[in-house]
Amino acid sequence: MKRTVYYGGDILTLEGGGRAEALLVEDGVIRELGTKEALLASFPGAERADLRGRTLMPSFIDPHSHITSCAQTFGLVSLEGCREIAEVVKRIADYREKGRVKPGEWICGFGYDHNDLKERRHPGRKALDRAAPDNPVLISHASGHMGAVNSAALRELGITADTPDPDGGRIGREDGSREPDGYLEETAFISRSNAVPLPSEEERFRQMEMAQDAYLRYGITTAQDGLTRPAEWELLKGMSEAGKLRLDVVSYLDQKQCPGLLRENPEWYGRYRGNLRVGGYKIFLDGSPQGRTAWMSEPYEGAADGYRGYPSYTDEQLEAFVLQAVDERVQQLVHCNGDAACGQLIDAYQKVAGGDLGLRPVMIHAQLVREDQLAEMAKLGMIASFFVAHTWFWGDVHLKNFGAARAEKISPAASALQAGAVYTFHQDTPVIQPDMLFTVWCAVNRRTRAGVALGPEERLSVTDALRGVTANAAFQYFEEDRKGTIRAGKRADLVVLDRNPLDVPAEELKNLRVLATIKAGEPLYRKE
């Protein structure tokens, strides 16, 4: 029997804001809290773990990301930080030359943001043709909701002037014609990008190991795969069966494309097997606020034509998805950014479920959800999982897209708390790094990159912000009895920080560092 006593630093339980002097872990489970002297006297053979003034608290729980997509980015050209289209072209060209990519092989990139480019537009096929004229090229916007391809990729994907725009998406066209210009939006991009050939299984396993390392460096022990299709499921299942999943991974299956995966894999539903379980279904109701595809009830700022974005489904189609989830007693994760999409989801659950059925459906992102809608969510037991780091990364863009009144209510966590709606915080990785402490900083400070205080009335206390990535996140996963706080009987999923987040100035939260990540009592990461 392995026993470890932690002492010598602050221990934050997040149980009513309490702190403990010492903690006993026994075979991966929290057994007792007390004084150092009492625990060491009662268990004289226990290993001693002196925190040396550092802080121990529950490890972080990821309420929404795409860990398999994060893994895939380790094989892509990084376009993060590009400031003009010429830089995008150069990075792809350099990759082609240094990577010895053969003619005809795909080159894929990830992470550009047109809002950050000097031209304020997406790269087109002609620019990407210059980068790699003999290779099909596909690059993804940082949001994952749109991207661009070159001429060779258009041919490989079968997109021509005669290809119609799909429901819930758009194919960019050259001015004055129907010739594709290389830009693909929403379903036009997401569905087509699945046609890109996958690397070998060995390479995909290697990339997943790298992704797990990244999550562990940020103190995360439970991660999510927030849109799992057959290829992603085979990867996760293979990692699980090979004993290579070190994190707990909760998978949400693409309800539109492959709901049958749930019936075909019942042994992974509702319980972990090899650190993997199926949590339920995932669907999209709209797009991206920074990409101006989120579905709004009122027009975007400056939209002379009254443009409000657009929905992914009709009300009847959504109600059918909700009915399926309710009938099967399965949790749904539903992507909603604009308030019109939020309203459509709430209306569907009110019509189909009629109240709180205990299924804890999750509104993913909920960027522009309104206060009246949060009150309705509380009645339905619907959770708001906010991408609160939008305040920093795209807050200035939101001010332009929506005006001050709406932009200041982006990720309204304080309003959710007041309305009695459960909230969590996520990073939608690989959109941004799974940096929970930076997310906590965003929730507490709500500052844009230009230095604007964006909706200060929506700021949370540090404790409430931490609960969004610990206790509340455990509740979202129906694991509140096992994870999320430090209490006797819970699993010893813990993180060691260099300082106490409750005692540092609010501005310093983003500078805290994870020194160790512990899962079921075993250290899986230590900062060198």
TIKOLKOL-994303 format. One record per residue (C-alpha): residue in three letters; x, y, z. Coordinates in steps of 0.05 Angstrom, whole numbers, plus 5000, padded with zeros to 4 digits. Example, Ala and Ser with C-alpha at 12.3 -4.5 7.8 and 13.67 -1.06 7.14 Angstrom:
BEGIN
   type     c1     c2     c3
    ALA   5246   4910   5156
    SER   5273   4979   5143
//
This chain:
BEGIN
   type     c1     c2     c3
    MET   5000   5000   5000
    LYS   5029   5067   4979
    ARG   5018   5126   5026
    THR   5041   5198   5016
    VAL   5033   5257   5064
    TYR   5035   5326   5032
    TYR   5052   5385   5077
    GLY   5094   5448   5081
    GLY   5052   5493   5037
    ASP   4982   5518   5024
    ILE   4931   5464   5008
    LEU   4869   5492   4974
    THR   4811   5443   4980
    LEU   4760   5486   4941
    GLU   4710   5456   4990
    GLY   4676   5519   5015
    GLY   4741   5558   5005
    GLY   4776   5516   5058
    ARG   4850   5503   5067
    ALA   4885   5444   5099
    GLU   4953   5438   5133
    ALA   4968   5367   5108
    LEU   4938   5313   5064
    LEU   4945   5238   5063
    VAL   4940   5201   4996
    GLU   4932   5126   4998
    ASP   4936   5084   4935
    GLY   4914   5142   4892
    VAL   4857   5164   4936
    ILE   4852   5222   4985
    ARG   4843   5188   5052
    GLU   4850   5242   5105
    LEU   4863   5316   5117
    GLY   4893   5341   5182
    THR   4955   5368   5214
    LYS   5025   5347   5192
    GLU   5041   5320   5261
    ALA   4977   5279   5266
    LEU   4982   5248   5197
    LEU   5056   5231   5203
    ALA   5044   5202   5273
    SER   4986   5159   5248
    PHE   5022   5136   5186
    PRO   5097   5134   5204
    GLY   5116   5094   5141
    ALA   5084   5144   5093
    GLU   5127   5179   5042
    ARG   5137   5252   5059
    ALA   5123   5304   5005
    ASP   5146   5372   5030
    LEU   5114   5426   4987
    ARG   5168   5475   5008
    GLY   5120   5534   5008
    ARG   5086   5517   4943
    THR   5010   5508   4935
    LEU   4973   5442   4925
    MET   4903   5442   4897
    PRO   4856   5399   4854
    SER   4883   5387   4784
    PHE   4849   5422   4726
    ILE   4792   5390   4687
    ASP   4783   5409   4614
    PRO   4709   5421   4600
    HIS   4718   5427   4525
    SER   4774   5417   4475
    HIS   4794   5371   4419
    ILE   4854   5331   4442
    THR   4859   5290   4378
    SER   4859   5355   4337
    CYS   4912   5382   4384
    ALA   4953   5320   4370
    GLN   4945   5330   4296
    THR   4974   5400   4300
    PHE   5042   5371   4317
    GLY   5045   5348   4244
    LEU   5021   5414   4214
    VAL   5054   5479   4193
    SER   5045   5528   4250
    LEU   5015   5593   4225
    GLU   5004   5623   4293
    GLY   5027   5695   4298
    CYS   5029   5709   4223
    ARG   5018   5783   4211
    GLU   5010   5784   4135
    ILE   4992   5736   4079
    ALA   5064   5737   4054
    GLU   5086   5707   4121
    VAL   5034   5651   4113
    VAL   5062   5636   4044
    LYS   5134   5636   4068
    ARG   5121   5588   4126
    ILE   5087   5538   4079
    ALA   5142   5545   4027
    ASP   5196   5536   4080
    TYR   5161   5474   4106
    ARG   5157   5445   4036
    GLU   5231   5457   4024
    LYS   5257   5434   4092
    GLY   5207   5378   4101
    ARG   5225   5346   4034
    VAL   5151   5339   4017
    LYS   5142   5302   3952
    PRO   5100   5332   3896
    GLY   5027   5312   3904
    GLU   5031   5303   3980
    TRP   4986   5345   4023
    ILE   5012   5403   4064
    CYS   4967   5426   4121
    GLY   4974   5487   4166
    PHE   4938   5512   4227
    GLY   4930   5575   4269
    TYR   4926   5637   4224
    ASP   4875   5691   4242
    HIS   4852   5739   4188
    ASN   4837   5790   4243
    ASP   4913   5793   4256
    LEU   4935   5796   4183
    LYS   4953   5864   4153
    GLU   4905   5851   4096
    ARG   4847   5834   4144
    ARG   4825   5777   4098
    HIS   4837   5703   4089
    PRO   4892   5678   4044
    GLY   4864   5654   3977
    ARG   4882   5598   3929
    LYS   4928   5642   3888
    ALA   4972   5660   3947
    LEU   4974   5587   3970
    ASP   4992   5566   3898
    ARG   5055   5608   3904
    ALA   5073   5572   3969
    ALA   5067   5501   3941
    PRO   5047   5498   3867
    ASP   5056   5422   3863
    ASN   5022   5403   3929
    PRO   4951   5406   3953
    VAL   4950   5456   4011
    LEU   4897   5464   4066
    ILE   4904   5514   4122
    SER   4857   5523   4181
    HIS   4837   5587   4215
    ALA   4853   5590   4289
    SER   4779   5580   4305
    GLY   4775   5516   4264
    HIS   4711   5541   4232
    MET   4740   5563   4166
    GLY   4803   5559   4124
    ALA   4834   5562   4055
    VAL   4860   5515   4002
    ASN   4900   5522   3938
    SER   4882   5502   3868
    ALA   4910   5432   3874
    ALA   4869   5420   3938
    LEU   4806   5446   3904
    ARG   4817   5393   3850
    GLU   4830   5338   3901
    LEU   4768   5358   3940
    GLY   4725   5362   3878
    ILE   4705   5434   3889
    THR   4688   5471   3824
    ALA   4646   5529   3800
    ASP   4587   5480   3797
    THR   4594   5458   3870
    PRO   4537   5488   3910
    ASP   4546   5517   3979
    PRO   4529   5464   4031
    ASP   4477   5476   4085
    GLY   4509   5515   4141
    GLY   4570   5535   4101
    ARG   4598   5575   4044
    ILE   4649   5568   3988
    GLY   4685   5633   3971
    ARG   4681   5655   3899
    GLU   4723   5700   3854
    ASP   4692   5768   3844
    GLY   4640   5767   3788
    SER   4641   5692   3779
    ARG   4628   5626   3813
    GLU   4700   5602   3809
    PRO   4723   5582   3879
    ASP   4774   5630   3908
    GLY   4800   5580   3959
    TYR   4762   5604   4021
    LEU   4718   5553   4055
    GLU   4671   5569   4113
    GLU   4638   5526   4167
    THR   4610   5461   4138
    ALA   4643   5474   4070
    PHE   4710   5472   4107
    ILE   4698   5423   4164
    SER   4668   5368   4121
    ARG   4719   5375   4064
    SER   4779   5377   4110
    ASN   4763   5306   4132
    ALA   4784   5282   4063
    VAL   4857   5298   4076
    PRO   4896   5233   4084
    LEU   4916   5214   4155
    PRO   4987   5199   4177
    SER   5007   5128   4197
    GLU   4980   5099   4262
    GLU   5049   5100   4292
    GLU   5055   5175   4277
    ARG   4986   5189   4304
    PHE   5003   5153   4369
    ARG   5066   5194   4374
    GLN   5027   5258   4364
    MET   4977   5238   4418
    GLU   5034   5227   4466
    MET   5058   5298   4452
    ALA   4987   5325   4462
    GLN   4981   5290   4529
    ASP   5048   5320   4550
    ALA   5021   5390   4532
    TYR   4958   5381   4574
    LEU   4998   5354   4633
    ARG   5045   5414   4631
    TYR   4984   5458   4644
    GLY   4960   5416   4703
    ILE   4904   5379   4668
    THR   4887   5307   4685
    THR   4819   5301   4651
    ALA   4814   5322   4578
    GLN   4760   5322   4525
    ASP   4755   5302   4452
    GLY   4698   5349   4434
    LEU   4680   5323   4365
    THR   4696   5250   4355
    ARG   4686   5216   4287
    PRO   4707   5146   4266
    ALA   4781   5164   4253
    GLU   4787   5200   4320
    TRP   4751   5143   4356
    GLU   4797   5091   4327
    LEU   4857   5131   4350
    LEU   4830   5140   4421
    LYS   4807   5068   4425
    GLY   4875   5044   4401
    MET   4911   5087   4452
    SER   4864   5062   4506
    GLU   4873   4989   4489
    ALA   4949   4997   4484
    GLY   4951   5029   4554
    LYS   4978   5094   4526
    LEU   4925   5142   4552
    ARG   4955   5175   4614
    LEU   4899   5227   4620
    ASP   4826   5211   4629
    VAL   4795   5228   4562
    VAL   4720   5239   4553
    SER   4697   5233   4481
    TYR   4635   5266   4451
    LEU   4612   5233   4386
    ASP   4591   5272   4325
    GLN   4515   5264   4331
    LYS   4501   5283   4258
    GLN   4555   5242   4224
    CYS   4564   5180   4267
    PRO   4515   5170   4325
    GLY   4522   5095   4313
    LEU   4590   5096   4347
    LEU   4554   5098   4414
    ARG   4515   5035   4400
    GLU   4576   5000   4372
    ASN   4619   5015   4433
    PRO   4574   5007   4494
    GLU   4632   4984   4539
    TRP   4662   5054   4535
    TYR   4597   5091   4552
    GLY   4587   5116   4623
    ARG   4651   5088   4651
    TYR   4726   5092   4637
    ARG   4761   5036   4602
    GLY   4835   5046   4595
    ASN   4825   5120   4615
    LEU   4774   5131   4559
    ARG   4699   5138   4561
    VAL   4644   5164   4516
    GLY   4609   5223   4548
    GLY   4554   5234   4497
    TYR   4539   5272   4433
    LYS   4564   5337   4401
    ILE   4530   5382   4350
    PHE   4540   5452   4323
    LEU   4485   5505   4318
    ASP   4526   5563   4289
    GLY   4596   5588   4276
    SER   4648   5637   4302
    PRO   4638   5708   4329
    GLN   4707   5731   4308
    GLY   4694   5701   4240
    ARG   4625   5734   4236
    THR   4589   5668   4226
    ALA   4557   5664   4296
    TRP   4481   5668   4291
    MET   4455   5731   4323
    SER   4385   5757   4337
    GLU   4407   5827   4317
    PRO   4453   5847   4259
    TYR   4528   5851   4265
    GLU   4555   5921   4277
    GLY   4559   5959   4211
    ALA   4523   5904   4171
    ALA   4485   5947   4121
    ASP   4448   5886   4094
    GLY   4424   5865   4164
    TYR   4471   5805   4164
    ARG   4463   5764   4229
    GLY   4503   5702   4214
    TYR   4465   5638   4201
    PRO   4442   5573   4235
    SER   4467   5503   4222
    TYR   4398   5470   4229
    THR   4325   5485   4226
    ASP   4286   5482   4291
    GLU   4256   5415   4270
    GLN   4324   5385   4256
    LEU   4351   5407   4323
    GLU   4290   5381   4360
    ALA   4303   5313   4329
    PHE   4374   5313   4355
    VAL   4351   5334   4424
    LEU   4296   5282   4424
    GLN   4347   5228   4407
    ALA   4392   5249   4465
    VAL   4333   5253   4514
    ASP   4306   5185   4493
    GLU   4374   5153   4500
    ARG   4389   5191   4565
    VAL   4453   5218   4535
    GLN   4487   5284   4550
    GLN   4493   5333   4493
    LEU   4548   5384   4481
    VAL   4520   5437   4434
    HIS   4563   5491   4402
    CYS   4527   5559   4407
    ASN   4561   5626   4401
    GLY   4508   5676   4379
    ASP   4447   5691   4422
    ALA   4400   5666   4367
    ALA   4435   5598   4369
    CYS   4432   5598   4445
    GLY   4357   5613   4441
    GLN   4346   5557   4391
    LEU   4378   5507   4438
    ILE   4339   5531   4499
    ASP   4274   5529   4460
    ALA   4288   5458   4436
    TYR   4300   5432   4506
    GLN   4240   5468   4533
    LYS   4197   5436   4479
    VAL   4226   5366   4480
    ALA   4246   5358   4553
    GLY   4200   5408   4587
    GLY   4247   5417   4646
    ASP   4309   5391   4681
    LEU   4316   5317   4665
    GLY   4384   5311   4699
    LEU   4421   5303   4633
    ARG   4464   5366   4644
    PRO   4465   5388   4571
    VAL   4523   5436   4557
    MET   4521   5500   4516
    ILE   4591   5503   4489
    HIS   4622   5573   4484
    ALA   4557   5611   4499
    GLN   4594   5674   4480
    LEU   4534   5720   4470
    VAL   4482   5685   4513
    ARG   4436   5736   4545
    GLU   4418   5743   4619
    ASP   4346   5723   4606
    GLN   4371   5660   4571
    LEU   4417   5642   4629
    ALA   4356   5642   4675
    GLU   4322   5593   4629
    MET   4385   5550   4626
    ALA   4385   5545   4702
    LYS   4314   5518   4700
    LEU   4334   5465   4649
    GLY   4397   5445   4686
    MET   4436   5467   4625
    ILE   4510   5484   4636
    ALA   4545   5544   4603
    SER   4616   5527   4585
    PHE   4649   5594   4569
    PHE   4710   5606   4525
    VAL   4726   5665   4570
    ALA   4795   5676   4540
    HIS   4758   5707   4482
    THR   4759   5771   4523
    TRP   4835   5775   4513
    PHE   4846   5742   4445
    TRP   4786   5771   4407
    GLY   4755   5822   4454
    ASP   4776   5881   4410
    VAL   4748   5845   4349
    HIS   4682   5833   4386
    LEU   4677   5908   4401
    LYS   4680   5921   4326
    ASN   4634   5863   4307
    PHE   4581   5874   4360
    GLY   4589   5943   4391
    ALA   4604   5957   4464
    ALA   4538   5936   4495
    ARG   4540   5865   4467
    ALA   4616   5856   4469
    GLU   4619   5873   4543
    LYS   4573   5813   4556
    ILE   4618   5763   4521
    SER   4625   5701   4566
    PRO   4579   5729   4621
    ALA   4603   5685   4678
    ALA   4582   5732   4734
    SER   4512   5735   4705
    ALA   4511   5658   4701
    LEU   4531   5654   4774
    GLN   4476   5704   4794
    ALA   4424   5666   4752
    GLY   4442   5600   4785
    ALA   4468   5569   4721
    VAL   4528   5524   4727
    TYR   4588   5550   4687
    THR   4655   5521   4666
    PHE   4714   5550   4628
    HIS   4752   5520   4569
    GLN   4803   5536   4516
    ASP   4776   5497   4456
    THR   4847   5472   4445
    PRO   4878   5472   4393
    VAL   4846   5540   4383
    ILE   4890   5564   4440
    GLN   4937   5528   4488
    PRO   4902   5490   4546
    ASP   4929   5542   4595
    MET   4880   5540   4653
    LEU   4916   5593   4695
    PHE   4913   5643   4637
    THR   4839   5627   4630
    VAL   4829   5641   4705
    TRP   4866   5707   4695
    CYS   4818   5724   4638
    ALA   4756   5708   4680
    VAL   4782   5751   4738
    ASN   4809   5810   4697
    ARG   4770   5811   4631
    ARG   4820   5853   4593
    THR   4830   5857   4518
    ARG   4897   5857   4483
    ALA   4888   5932   4471
    GLY   4879   5942   4547
    VAL   4804   5952   4547
    ALA   4766   5929   4609
    LEU   4713   5887   4575
    GLY   4650   5882   4618
    PRO   4682   5890   4687
    GLU   4615   5873   4719
    GLU   4624   5802   4692
    ARG   4689   5791   4729
    LEU   4692   5733   4779
    SER   4730   5725   4844
    VAL   4791   5680   4839
    THR   4756   5625   4878
    ASP   4696   5625   4832
    ALA   4741   5626   4770
    LEU   4781   5566   4797
    ARG   4716   5528   4808
    GLY   4702   5536   4733
    VAL   4761   5491   4717
    THR   4756   5444   4777
    ALA   4692   5431   4817
    ASN   4643   5456   4765
    ALA   4680   5419   4710
    ALA   4676   5355   4750
    PHE   4601   5367   4757
    GLN   4595   5376   4681
    TYR   4623   5306   4673
    PHE   4579   5275   4727
    GLU   4644   5262   4766
    GLU   4635   5310   4824
    ASP   4639   5252   4874
    ARG   4708   5233   4848
    LYS   4743   5296   4823
    GLY   4745   5372   4827
    THR   4758   5385   4901
    ILE   4803   5357   4956
    ARG   4760   5315   5002
    ALA   4768   5247   5035
    GLY   4746   5193   4987
    LYS   4760   5231   4922
    ARG   4815   5212   4874
    ALA   4882   5245   4885
    ASP   4884   5285   4820
    LEU   4926   5344   4842
    VAL   4969   5401   4817
    VAL   5026   5438   4850
    LEU   5033   5513   4835
    ASP   5092   5558   4850
    ARG   5047   5607   4887
    ASN   4977   5610   4918
    PRO   4927   5639   4868
    LEU   4884   5665   4925
    ASP   4941   5706   4954
    VAL   4973   5739   4892
    PRO   4949   5803   4858
    ALA   4896   5789   4804
    GLU   4945   5813   4751
    GLU   4995   5759   4771
    LEU   4949   5699   4760
    LYS   4973   5690   4689
    ASN   5044   5685   4713
    LEU   5033   5627   4761
    ARG   5068   5563   4740
    VAL   5050   5490   4745
    LEU   5106   5453   4779
    ALA   5076   5383   4782
    THR   5014   5347   4757
    ILE   4991   5286   4797
    LYS   4938   5236   4772
    ALA   4911   5184   4821
    GLY   4970   5198   4866
    GLU   5023   5188   4812
    PRO   5064   5248   4788
    LEU   5058   5250   4712
    TYR   5093   5316   4702
    ARG   5147   5354   4740
    LYS   5175   5420   4717
    GLU   5250   5414   4707
//
